[in-house]
Amino acid sequence: MTDGTTPTERLTAFSDAVFAVIITIMVLDLKPPAQATLSALLPLWPTALSYAVSYLFVAIIWINHHRLLLFARGATPKLIWWNFAHLFMTSLIPFSTAWIADTKLAADPVLFYAAVFVMVNIAFLGYQQEALSQASDSEVSPTIRRITRVRALITLGIFVTAAFVAYWFPLVGFGLVCCVLLIYLRPQVPGEGLERHAHRGHSKSIRDAKEETL
C-alpha cells in the first residue's frame, strides 16, 4: 500500500457505510399517523418499541464490530468473508423490525426476528474468532478470549430460546431478545489501549509502505 492506509481501513469504511444504510432503511420505515393529535401516536407503540430495540442492537453491533476490527492486522480472506456474512445478517434487521411492527408483535414475525439475531450471532462468532486470532496475548489475554467466546455463546443460546418461545408466547420471546441488550451493552472485548495499538499498527503500515517504495 502506498496511500498511507492500514490493511483494514477499507474494510472498516465499507462496513461503516453498510451500517449507515441499515439505520437509514429503518428510519424510512417509520410512518407518521394521519391524525394531527398526540393520541394518534399511541397505536404506534409496537413500531416505536421495535425500532428503539433494533436501533440499539445495530448500535451495539457496530461498536463491537469496530472494536474487534482494531485488533486485525490484515484483511485476510477469512476476515473479509466473515465480515460480509455478518453484515448480510445484520442487513435483515430492518425487514424483520418492520414485520413485527406491522403485525403488532405477532408470533411468527417475532420468531423470525429472533432467528435473524441467531444468524447475526453465528456470523459474529466467526468474525470475532478471525479478528482476535490476529491479536497477541499481550493485547487480548487467553482469559479475555475465553470470556468473549462464552458471552457470545450465551447470547446465542438466549436468541435460540427466544425463537422457540416466540412461537407460543411472542411477547415473552421478544422480551428475551431485549434481555440480550443487557449483556451486549458492554463491548465484547475491552477497549482499553485499542486506539494505541491501532495507531501503532497504522504507523507501522505507513513505514512499511514507504520502505517498499524506496
C-alpha positions as CSV (number, residue, x, y, z in Angstrom):
1,M,0.0,0.0,0.0
2,T,1.3,3.4,-0.9
3,D,-1.6,5.7,0.2
4,G,-0.8,5.5,3.9
5,T,-3.8,3.4,4.9
6,T,-3.8,0.4,7.1
7,P,-4.7,-3.0,5.7
8,T,-8.2,-2.9,7.4
9,E,-9.2,0.7,6.8
10,R,-11.0,0.0,3.5
11,L,-12.9,-2.9,5.3
12,T,-13.8,-0.5,8.1
13,A,-15.0,2.2,5.7
14,F,-17.2,-0.3,3.8
15,S,-18.6,-1.8,6.9
16,D,-19.5,1.7,8.4
17,A,-21.3,2.6,5.2
18,V,-23.4,-0.6,5.4
19,F,-24.3,0.1,9.0
20,A,-25.3,3.7,8.0
21,V,-27.6,2.3,5.2
22,I,-29.2,-0.2,7.6
23,I,-30.1,2.5,10.1
24,T,-31.4,4.7,7.3
25,I,-33.6,2.0,6.0
26,M,-35.1,1.5,9.5
27,V,-35.8,5.3,9.7
28,L,-37.5,5.3,6.3
29,D,-39.9,2.6,7.6
30,L,-41.3,4.9,10.2
31,K,-44.6,6.4,9.1
32,P,-46.3,9.2,10.9
33,P,-50.0,8.9,11.8
34,A,-52.6,10.6,9.6
35,Q,-54.3,12.3,12.5
36,A,-52.8,15.6,13.9
37,T,-53.2,14.5,17.6
38,L,-50.8,13.1,20.1
39,S,-53.3,10.3,20.9
40,A,-52.8,9.1,17.4
41,L,-49.2,8.0,18.4
42,L,-50.5,5.5,21.0
43,P,-51.4,2.8,18.5
44,L,-47.9,3.0,17.1
45,W,-46.3,1.7,20.2
46,P,-45.2,-1.6,18.5
47,T,-43.4,0.4,15.9
48,A,-41.7,2.7,18.4
49,L,-40.7,-0.2,20.6
50,S,-39.3,-2.4,17.8
51,Y,-37.5,0.5,16.2
52,A,-35.9,1.5,19.5
53,V,-34.7,-2.1,20.3
54,S,-33.4,-2.7,16.8
55,Y,-31.6,0.7,16.7
56,L,-29.9,0.0,19.9
57,F,-28.9,-3.5,18.7
58,V,-27.4,-2.1,15.5
59,A,-25.5,0.5,17.5
60,I,-24.1,-2.2,19.8
61,I,-23.3,-4.5,16.9
62,W,-21.4,-1.6,15.3
63,I,-19.4,-0.9,18.5
64,N,-18.4,-4.5,18.9
65,H,-17.6,-4.8,15.2
66,H,-15.4,-1.6,15.3
67,R,-13.5,-2.6,18.4
68,L,-12.8,-6.1,17.1
69,L,-11.5,-4.8,13.8
70,L,-8.9,-2.7,15.7
71,F,-7.2,-6.0,16.6
72,A,-6.9,-7.2,13.0
73,R,-3.5,-6.6,11.4
74,G,-4.6,-7.6,7.9
75,A,-7.8,-8.0,5.9
76,T,-7.4,-11.8,5.3
77,P,-9.9,-13.6,3.0
78,K,-11.5,-15.3,6.0
79,L,-12.0,-12.0,7.8
80,I,-13.4,-10.4,4.7
81,W,-15.9,-13.2,4.1
82,W,-16.9,-13.4,7.8
83,N,-17.4,-9.6,7.7
84,F,-19.6,-9.9,4.7
85,A,-21.7,-12.7,6.3
86,H,-22.1,-10.6,9.5
87,L,-23.1,-7.5,7.5
88,F,-25.6,-9.6,5.5
89,M,-27.3,-11.0,8.5
90,T,-27.4,-7.5,10.1
91,S,-29.0,-6.1,7.0
92,L,-32.0,-8.3,7.7
93,I,-32.8,-6.4,10.9
94,P,-34.8,-3.6,9.2
95,F,-37.0,-6.1,7.4
96,S,-37.7,-8.2,10.5
97,T,-38.3,-5.0,12.5
98,A,-40.9,-3.7,10.1
99,W,-42.6,-7.0,10.1
100,I,-43.0,-7.2,13.9
101,A,-44.1,-3.6,14.0
102,D,-46.8,-4.0,11.3
103,T,-48.2,-7.2,12.9
104,K,-48.0,-5.8,16.5
105,L,-45.5,-8.4,17.7
106,A,-47.4,-11.5,16.3
107,A,-45.9,-15.0,16.9
108,D,-44.3,-15.8,13.5
109,P,-42.8,-12.3,12.9
110,V,-41.2,-12.3,16.4
111,L,-39.9,-15.9,15.8
112,F,-38.3,-14.6,12.6
113,Y,-37.0,-11.5,14.4
114,A,-35.2,-13.7,17.0
115,A,-34.0,-16.1,14.3
116,V,-32.3,-13.1,12.5
117,F,-30.4,-12.4,15.6
118,V,-29.4,-16.0,15.9
119,M,-27.9,-15.7,12.4
120,V,-26.2,-12.4,13.3
121,N,-24.7,-14.0,16.3
122,I,-23.4,-17.0,14.4
123,A,-21.7,-14.8,11.9
124,F,-20.3,-12.6,14.6
125,L,-18.7,-15.6,16.3
126,G,-16.8,-16.4,13.1
127,Y,-15.9,-12.7,12.6
128,Q,-14.8,-12.4,16.3
129,Q,-12.6,-15.6,16.1
130,E,-10.8,-14.4,13.0
131,A,-10.2,-10.9,14.3
132,L,-8.9,-12.0,17.6
133,S,-6.7,-14.6,16.0
134,Q,-4.6,-11.7,14.7
135,A,-4.1,-10.2,18.2
136,S,-1.2,-11.1,20.5
137,D,-1.7,-12.4,24.1
138,S,-0.5,-9.0,25.4
139,E,-3.4,-7.3,23.7
140,V,-6.0,-10.0,24.4
141,S,-5.2,-12.5,27.1
142,P,-6.4,-16.1,26.9
143,T,-8.9,-15.4,29.7
144,I,-10.4,-12.5,27.9
145,R,-10.7,-14.6,24.7
146,R,-12.5,-17.3,26.7
147,I,-14.8,-14.7,28.3
148,T,-15.8,-13.1,25.0
149,R,-16.4,-16.6,23.4
150,V,-18.5,-17.7,26.3
151,R,-20.5,-14.5,26.4
152,A,-21.2,-14.8,22.6
153,L,-22.4,-18.4,23.1
154,I,-24.7,-17.4,26.0
155,T,-26.3,-14.7,23.9
156,L,-26.7,-17.1,21.0
157,G,-28.4,-19.6,23.4
158,I,-30.8,-16.8,24.5
159,F,-31.7,-15.9,21.0
160,V,-32.4,-19.5,20.1
161,T,-34.6,-19.9,23.2
162,A,-36.4,-16.6,22.3
163,A,-37.1,-18.0,18.8
164,F,-38.7,-21.2,20.2
165,V,-40.6,-19.4,22.9
166,A,-41.9,-16.8,20.5
167,Y,-43.9,-19.4,18.6
168,W,-46.2,-19.8,21.7
169,F,-45.6,-16.6,23.6
170,P,-44.4,-13.9,21.3
171,L,-44.2,-11.2,23.9
172,V,-42.0,-13.4,26.1
173,G,-39.8,-14.2,23.1
174,F,-39.5,-10.5,22.3
175,G,-38.7,-9.9,26.0
176,L,-35.9,-12.5,25.9
177,V,-34.4,-10.7,22.8
178,C,-34.5,-7.4,24.8
179,C,-32.7,-9.1,27.7
180,V,-29.7,-9.7,25.5
181,L,-29.2,-6.0,25.3
182,L,-28.1,-6.0,28.9
183,I,-25.3,-8.5,28.0
184,Y,-24.3,-6.6,24.9
185,L,-24.2,-3.1,26.4
186,R,-20.6,-3.6,27.2
187,P,-18.4,-4.3,24.1
188,Q,-17.4,-7.9,23.6
189,V,-13.7,-7.1,24.1
190,P,-12.3,-4.4,26.4
191,G,-11.4,-1.2,24.5
192,E,-8.6,-0.2,26.9
193,G,-5.5,0.5,24.8
194,L,-7.1,-0.3,21.5
195,E,-6.5,3.1,20.0
196,R,-2.9,2.9,21.0
197,H,-2.4,-0.5,19.3
198,A,-4.3,0.6,16.2
199,H,-2.2,3.8,15.9
200,R,1.0,1.8,16.3
201,G,-0.2,-0.6,13.6
202,H,-1.2,2.3,11.4
203,S,2.3,3.9,11.8
204,K,4.0,0.6,11.1
205,S,2.0,0.1,7.9
206,I,2.9,3.6,6.7
207,R,6.6,2.9,7.4
208,D,6.4,-0.4,5.5
209,A,4.8,1.2,2.6
210,K,7.4,3.9,2.4
211,E,10.2,1.3,2.6
212,E,8.6,-0.6,-0.3
213,T,8.6,2.5,-2.5
214,L,12.2,3.4,-1.8
